[in-house]
Amino acid sequence: MSELVPKEKWEDLISPIRRGLSLSYISKIERAIDAGLYDAAINYAWDLLVNDLRLKVEAYGVDIFISVEDGIKHHETGSTLQERWRDVQDYKLLSGCLKLNLISRTAFRHLSFWLSVRNHESAAHPIDEEEELDRATAISCLRDAVRFVLSRELPEPGFNLKSLADNLKARDLSSEVEVIEEQLKHLSSEQCNSALGMMVSLFIGGTTQIKKNVSLFIKQIWQNASNEAKRKIGEKYARFSSEGETDKKSEVFGLLSLVDGIGLIPPGLRKILFSKAARELIAAHFGWENYNEEIAPARQLAELGVDCPDDALDEFIVAYLVSYMGNYYGVSRGAQPYLEELKSRFSLRHWKGIMTAIRKSDQVQSEMNNSKPFSRLQVLCSEMLPALVSARDKRDCEFIINKSRREVIEAFGKD
C-alpha cells in the first residue's frame, strides 16, 4: 500500500466494516489512494457511507425519518437506493440521522466536515482554487466513515413505529385502540417526538382513513412529546400560511385543535384567527336567523380554545358574552354547547375580561337591557365570583348578582 498505511495496516483499517457491505467500493478506495487520486478516494468513501446511512434509515423507518426532518421527498417506489433518495440532500440525511440517534453528535460533526471536503475540495464539485488533497486526508476520511457508519449494524425498526405507520396507512384501527394505546404508553419522550412528527406527516394530505386513524392516537402521543416537538407543528402552520398552502394549513389547524395546541401558532396568526371568529360570532348574533348563524362561529371559537392573544382578548370575550347571554327571545341552543366548553376552560384572565366587557362593551350592555340575557349574566357571575381576585371585580360581580337589571344598567352605563 504506502508507507502511511502498509498492507498489513490496511486490513486493520477496513476489518471493522460490517459483513455484507460491497467490497468493490473498498477496493476502489484502495486503488485510488495508491494512484494518488485522493479526491476520487474521498468520493468513493462518501458514497459508501451515504448509501449505508440510507439503508439504516430504511431499516429504521422512512416515515419516522420524514417526521423529524422537514422538506424530505423520498421516492418509495424506486427500485434502487439512488432512485429512492435522489431528491434528499446529503446534509438532510445527516441531520435526520442525528435526530433519530442513528449517528452521534460527534459523528455528525466529523461527517459534516467530510461533506464539506467532498463538496468543495474534490472533483465532485470542482472550483477555481482547490486545496491540494493528500494521502493522509483520504485515509482519515475512510477511517471516519468506518468508525461512525460502516462498522455499525443496521438498526432495528424504530420501536415498532414503522409498523404503526404502516398500519395507520393500511386499515381502520378503531377496533385496536386499547391494544395500541397500551403499546404507546411505554414510549419515551424522544420516541413520542418521532411518533408525533410521523403522524403529522401522514395526516397532511393523507386519506380520510389515515386521518381517522391518526386522530385516535395523537392525543396520547401529544401528552408525552417535548415542547420543542410540539412547537414544530405550530411552525408548520405558519410556514403553510406564508406559502399560501391553504389545504395543508387547514389540516394542521385541525390537528392542533384536536390536541388543544392552538397556542403553538405564532401570536400574530392566532390574533387573526381569534378576531375573525369573534367578529363573525358577534355579527351572527346581531344578524338575521341568529340562532342558526351563531353555531358555526361558536364552534370555530371552541376549536381555537382559550389561548387567545392579549390583543384579541376583548373581541373574544365580547363575542362569547353576547352569544352566551342571548337576546330578548332566548339563546342559540346549537351554539351553547361550544360556549359551555369554552367556559369550562376559562382562567382568571377570561373572568377579568368578562368584568371589563360588562363595564365597557356597548354590545354587552345592549343585551343587558333585556331580562333573559340579564338573568343568564347573573347566573354566569355567580359561577365566576369565587375565581375573581380583584376587590373591584368581586364588588361589581356581587352587585350584578344582587341588584335589579335597572340598577345594574344605571351603574355600569355611566362608565
N, C-alpha and C positions, 0 to 999 in steps of 0.2 A: 504494500500500500504506500505509505510515506513514512518519513522519519517522525512525523507528528502522531500518526495513528498507524503503527505497524499492523501487519496482517493479524497477528495474534490478539491485538487490542481491538481490531475491527469487530471481531466476533463478540468480544465483551460489550461493545457499544450497542450492537443490534440484538444480542441474545434476549434482553428483556421483552422484546416485541412479542405480543401475544400470538399464539398459534392461529393460523387461518388467514392472516394478512398476506397479501401478494408480495412475494419476494422479488418479483421482477422490478418493482419500483426501487427496492433497496439496492439491487444490482445497478440500476441506472444511476442512483446517487453515488455509488462507489466509483463507477466508471467516470462520471462527470468530475468528481473530485480529483481522480488520478490524472484526468486530461486537463485540469486547470480551469474547467468550466464551472466556476463556483456559483454563478447566477443560476445556471441550469440545475445544479445540485440543490440549491435553496428552493427553486420552483418545484422540483420533484418531491422534496421533503414536505413542502407546504401542501401540495396537492394530496399527498398521502394522509397527512393529519386532518385536513379538512374533510376528506371523504370518510375518515374514521369517525369524526365528530358527527357527520350526517347520519352514519349508521347508528351511532349511540342515541341520537335524538329519535330516530325512527323506532329503535327498540324501546325507548323510554315512553314515547308518545308524542307524536307531532302536534296533536290538538293541545296538549299541555304546553308545548314549546310556543305555539302560536299565542296562547293565552298570556304568556309573560313577556313577549317581545312584540311590540306593535309593528304594523306595516309588513307583516310576513305573508308572502304568496308562495305557498308550497303546492306543487302540482302532483296531487296524489296519484293520478293515473299514469304518470311517467314510468316507462319500463326500466330506466336506469337512474342511478343516483344523480347524475348530471342533469337529466331531464327534470327530475322532481325538484331539484334545488337550484335550477338555473336562474331564478329571479330573487334568490336570497343572498345578500351581500355577506362576504366572509366576516366582517366585523359584527353584523347582526347575529351570525351563527355563534361567534364567541360570546357575545353579550347574553344571548339566550341560554347558552350552556352554563354560564356563570350563575345566572338566576336560578337555574334548576339544580345547581350543585353538581353538574356533570364535570366541571373543572373547578379548581380552587381559585382564589383571588390571586395567589402567586402565579399560577398557570396563566390566568388571564393577562396579567401584566407582561409576562415573558412572551406569550403568543401574540399579543398586540404589538410588541416590539418587532417580532419577526414578520408580522403582516406589513408593518411599515417598511422593513428592509426589503421584503419581497416586492412591495408596490413601487418603491422609489429608488432602489439601488440594484435592480436586477433587470434582466431582459424582458420581464413580464410587462413593465411599463417604462420603456427607455426614455431618458431625459437628456438634456444637452450636456449636463455636467454630472457624470456618475462618480460616486466614490468607489475606488477600486476595492473589490471584494478579495478576500484571501481564503486560504485553506482553513484557517482556524475559525473564521466566521461560518463557513459552510458546515464544518464539523459541529460547532456549537448549536447551529440551527437543528441539525439532525438529533443531537443529544437531547435538546429540549422537547422535540417532537416525540421522542421515545419516552422520556421521563414523564411528560404531562398527559400524553394521549395514547400513543401506540402500545404502551405496556399495560394499559388498563383494560379490564374486561368490559364487555357490553353490559349496560345496567339492566336490572330487572324492570319490567314495566312499572311506570310511576304509580306506586301504591294503589294499583288497580284502577286508577283514574282513566287510564287508556280504555279499559273495559267499560267503565262508566260512560265515557264519551261515546263509545261505540253503541252502548245500549240507549243512551239519550237520543241518538240518531235513528236507531233501528226499530223501536217498538214502543207501545204505550206502557209506561211503568207505574201507572196508578195502582195496580194490584200488588206492587212490590215495594211500596213506600216504607213500610215498617222495617223490612229486611235491609234496604239500602240505607235508611236513616241510622240504623244500628251500626253499619259499617262506617258511615261518615263520622260517627261520634269519636272514633279513635284516630282521626286525622290530626296532625299537629297544625299549628298556626301557619307554618310555611306551606304545608300541604293544602290547607284551606285557601291560601292565597292563589296557588296554582289552579285549584278546582274552581275558584271564583272566576279567574280570568278565562278559563276554558269554557265555563258555562255562558259567560257573557259573549264570547266569540261565537259560540254555537247559536245563541239566541238571536244575535243581529243577523238578519237575512235568512234565518232558519225557517223551516216549515212550521205549520201550525202544531204538529205533533211534537217537534223539538221544543217549541216554546212552552207547550203544556208540561212537558217533562221537566224542563229547567225550572219552571215555576214551582214544581213540587218540592224541590230540594234547595233552592238557592237561599232561602231564609236561614236554614240551618248552617250553611257554609258561611254566610254573611256574618253571623254572630261570632264566629271564631277566626275570621280573617283579620289581618292587620289594618290599621287606619291607612297606611300607605297604599295597600292593595285596593281599599275602598275609594280612596281619592282618585285613583287612576280611572275609575268608572265615571266619576264626575268630570274628569278631564276629557274623556271620550265624548261626553255630551257637548262640552264646549267646542271641541275640535269639529264635530259633525255640524254644530250650529254655525261656526265660522266658515265652513266649507260648503254650506248650503245643502248638506245631506239630510233632507227633511225626514225621510223614512227612517234612516238609521238613528237620527236624533230622537224621534218619537219612540223607537224601540228601547233605547237606553233610558228614556224618561219612564217608560212603563216598568222597566226593571227596578229603577231607583224608587219608584212609588211603591212597588211590591215589598221592598226591604226597608222602607222608611228612610231612604237615603237621599231625599231631595236636597238636604242641607249640604251635600257634597258638590252640587252645581255651583259654579262661581257666583258670588253675590250679585253682580251686575245682571247676569242672565236670570237668576232667581227673582230679582225685582220685577223684571219684565213679565215673568210667568205669573207671579202673585198679583201684580197690578192688573194684568189683563183679565184674570179670572174674577178678581174682586169687582172690577168695573162692569163686567158682564153680569155678575150676580145682582149688583145694585140696579143696573138698567133693567134687568128682567123683573126685579121686584116692583119697580115703579112703572112697568110697562103693561101691555095688554096680555091677557092669559098668563098672568104671572105665576099661578100655581104650577102650570106645566113648564113654563120657561125657566123657572128657578132651578129645576132639577139638575140640568147639565152643568151649569157653572158651580153649583154647590158640590156636585160630585168632583169637579175639577179641583176645587179648593181642598176637598178631603184628600184627594190624591197627592196634592202638593204638601199637605201636612201642616205642621205648626211652626216649622223653622223658617219663618218669614223674615227677610231682611228688615232692619230697622226703618229704612226709608220707604218701605211699602206697608208697614205695620198698620198705620192709620186707616188706609183703604181696606186692608184685610179685615180689621175689626169692625168697621162700619158695615161692610158687606155682610159679615157674619151676623151682626146685631139686627139689621133691618129684616133679614130673611128669617132669623130665629124668632123675632118678636111677631112677625107677620103684619097684617093690616086690619082694617076695620072688619073684614069678612072672615079672617082666620089666617091660617098658615098654609104653606105649600107642604103637604104631607109627604110628597116624594122627596123634598129637599131635607126634611127634618132628620132622617137617619144619618145623613152626611154631616149635618151640623152637630148632632149629638156626638158623633165620632170625634170631631174636632174638639168639642168641649171637654171630652174625657182626657184629652192630652194637653190642655191648656196649663200654662205655668203662671207665675206671678206677673211676668211681663204682659201676658194677654189679659189678665184680670185688671191690671193697671190701665191697659189700653182701653178696656171696656168703660172704666170710670171716666177716662178722658173723653171718649166718644159721647158718653151721656151728657157731659158738660158742654161740649163744643160742637158736636156734629148736627147740622141742620136736618140731615136726613133722619137721624135717630130721633131727634126731638119732634120731628113732624109725625112720626108714628106714635110717640109717647102721648100725643093728643087723643089717641083712640083707646078705648077702655080695654079691649082684648090684648093689644100689644103691650099696654102698660102692665096688665096683670102678669103677662109672661115675663116682663122685665123684672117685676118684683120677685117672682119665683127664682129667676136667674141670680138676682142679687142675694137672695137667701142662701143659695148654693155657694156663691163665691165669697161671702163675707168672712168665713173662717180663714181663707187663704190670703186675705189682704193684710198688708203690713203698715202702710202709711196711715197715720192718725186721720188725715183728711179723707182718704179713701174710705176708711171704716165709718167715719161720721156720715159721709154722704150716702154710703151704701145703706146704712141703718135708716137714714132719713127717707130714702126711696121705699124701703120695706114698710115703714110705719106710717107714712103720710099719704094723703089722698093724691090722686092724679093732678088735681088743680094746684095743690100746694107745691108739688114737685115741679110742675111746669113753670110756675111763677118763680121758684127758687133758681132753677137752672137756666131758665130763659133769659136771666139777667147777665150771665157770664159772657 
